[in-house]
Amino acid sequence: MAAENEKSRLDDAARAGWLYFIAGHTQDEIAKMLQVSRASAQRLVSLCLAERLITFRLEHPIAACMELAARLKERFDLSHCEVVPADPAAPQATAGIAERCANLLDSTLRSETPVIVALGTGRAVRAAVERVTPIDRPNHQIVSLVGNISADGSASFYDTVGRLADRTGARHYPMPLPFLMSSEDERNKMVRIEPIAKVKAVAAKADLRLVGIGQMDQKAQIHIDGFVTRDELFEMMRQGAIGEITGWAYDSKGRLLEAGTNKRLTSIPPEVPAKTTTIGAAVGAAKVPAIAAALNGHLINGLITDEATARAILER
């Protein structure tokens, strides 16, 4: 019993430390979230520091998160899964998963042996890259999986390849193409151009792929960010699209659609099934169907998400 009480106390301390140091909540806010007094919240944060459960990164594996990660790994045969505490005040916040994605990138990039990291776009991936510890690794390669130019000619704010190259000194390979071409024939011609073919060849040898997962509804990020029009989005929804990875739309069973914008997309398609370590990073109730479909279709073989999202996936 004493051991169980100690484990519970450390779990609470780690959760309080995460809410304070990672999510940025005040001790008053933490007290309300954990349903304890402010003094207790303060003691838990202090305990988190005293026990070195957190330094610059969360080091204590919270039991509930570990259990959820283990269940997800078993159900979907994942090679990698991490579940972070949910932020009750901001259920769609990406701070927690960005921190764990950054840790994954850090551990990969610390290798002295040359590695290739392939990146998608999106808020979680961009936030992760911003948290990567600067390191000099000129022998590594960073490659984009996504054409990063929108219909109006502007570049995506969430492009990540150049930023990660800045932080590592690695050689990098952007995908200098519009996200969508005007026709399937034009797409096929463009992706055969020698410089683009070389980018694709580098991506094919990636040691790690880190991608966001997007929902396909009226709040789809690829529409909000200007990469597909409202009509194009609705066409894909009518075709059965429920989610997208690097722009590639798929249905509720995780099958890539052979229609609509997928025929004009310049992004490198997901492996089916994923063989390269392919980590999807996403949170939020709206994304649960898309994440579950990607897992069922084996479009990803790793997942970084939060408690609330993990539970919702397991309950489907």
Buried (B, 14 or more C-beta within 10 A) or exposed (E): EEEEEEEEBBBBBBBBBBBBBBBEBEBEBBBBBBEBEBEBBBBBBEBBBEBEBBEEBBEBEBEBBEEBBEBBBEEBEBEBBBBBBBBBBBBBBBBBBBBBBBBBBBEBBEEEEEBBBBBBBBBBBBBBBEBBBEEEBEEBBBBBBBBBBBBEEEEBEBBBBBBBBBBBBBBBBBBBBBBBBEEEEBBEEBBEEEEBEEBBEBBEEBBBBBBBBBBBBEEBBBBEBEBBEEEBBBBBBEBBBBBBBBBBBBBBEBBBBEBBBBBBBBBBBBBBEBEBBBBBBBBBEBBBBBBBBBBBBBBBBBBBBBBBBBBBBEEE
